Structures are given as C-alpha cells and as structure tokens.
Amino acid sequence: MHRGHIEVDQEAINRDAIVELAKSTHRPVPVVKRVYDEQFARLRSEARITDYLVLFASRRTRDVLNGRAV
C-alpha cells in the first residue's frame, strides 16, 4: 500500500522534531520518541486544526522530559 505524500512528510517532520528534542534535552532518541509519540497522539485526537501539532507536541515533550506537569 502506497502512503500519501503528506503522511510521509509528517513522519519526516516528526522525526526531525524528535532528533532535535533529543539533542537539546540530552536524552536518548528512543525515550524522546516514546514521549513525543504519546503527546502527539493525544493532541491529534482532540485537534480540529493541525497546523501547530508539532510545536505543541514538542513543547509538551520537553515539559515531560524536564519533569514539569503537562
């Protein structure tokens, strides 16, 4: 099954965000990916507008990794 161009782009954008968060928080990529995926899925399930999901998921991931309540 062929995935759409937009879906592939979103995966690349998410992957880039995860790698950047891992670098900036000094955490392993698998740990950051797990937290990011959880936050992104939670936000996406409730979102009517998805333009800023990566930004919000990144911010929430950083907060979780730094021990701040989300």
C-alpha positions in Angstrom: 0.0 0.0 0.0 1.4 3.4 -1.0 1.3 6.1 1.6 0.4 9.6 0.7 3.0 12.4 0.3 1.5 14.4 3.2 1.8 11.4 5.6 5.4 10.8 4.6 6.2 14.5 5.1 4.6 14.4 8.6 6.7 11.5 9.5 9.9 13.3 8.4 8.8 16.4 10.3 8.1 14.4 13.5 11.4 12.5 13.2 13.3 15.9 12.9 11.5 17.3 15.9 12.3 14.1 17.9 16.0 14.3 17.0 16.2 18.0 17.9 14.5 17.4 21.2 16.9 14.5 22.0 19.8 16.8 21.3 18.5 19.7 23.3 17.4 17.7 26.3 20.4 15.3 26.2 18.1 12.3 26.2 18.2 9.1 24.0 16.1 9.3 20.9 14.0 6.2 21.8 13.0 7.8 25.1 12.1 11.1 23.4 10.3 9.3 20.6 8.1 7.4 23.1 7.1 10.6 24.9 6.7 12.6 21.7 4.5 10.0 20.1 2.3 9.9 23.2 1.9 13.7 23.3 1.4 14.0 19.5 -1.3 11.3 19.5 -3.1 12.9 22.5 -3.1 16.3 20.8 -4.0 15.0 17.4 -7.0 13.1 18.8 -8.5 16.4 20.0 -7.3 18.8 17.3 -9.6 20.4 14.8 -6.7 22.4 13.4 -3.4 20.5 13.0 -1.0 23.2 11.8 0.8 23.6 15.1 0.7 20.0 16.4 4.5 19.5 16.1 5.1 22.7 18.0 2.7 21.8 20.8 3.8 18.2 21.0 7.5 19.3 21.1 6.7 21.7 23.9 4.8 19.1 25.9 7.5 16.5 25.3 10.1 18.9 26.6 8.0 19.6 29.7 7.5 15.9 30.4 11.2 15.2 30.0 12.1 18.1 32.3 9.7 16.8 35.0 7.1 19.5 34.5 3.4 18.6 34.7 1.6 18.7 31.4 
